[in-house]
Amino acid sequence: MRGHKEIEIGALILQKLKENGRSIKWLAQKLECDDSNLGKVLKNSQFIYVDMLCLISLAIEEDLFACCSNELRKRLPLGNHPHGGR
């Protein structure tokens, strides 16, 4: 879609890690993956596979889907909002 701001999920994950005193290396260990590759994905990508987002959510104990959903609700036109704009 053109003309819309992307939800920067990688930046959101990095922010959540920082808030909790965690590092990319810590997350990579939890996910059993390479920290340099994970760092590249989080810093340079606006897209993360849903299954990876689920694993990250579990690892950091944060519902990242809810964060995305809240942002989506802010962007929906009032008439299309499932809760009447609330």
Secondary structure, 3 states (H helix, E strand, C coil): CCCCCCCCHHHHHHHHHHHCCCCHHHHHHHHCCCHHHHHHHHHHCCCCCHHHHHHHHHHHCCCHHHHHHHHHHHHCCHHHCCCCCC
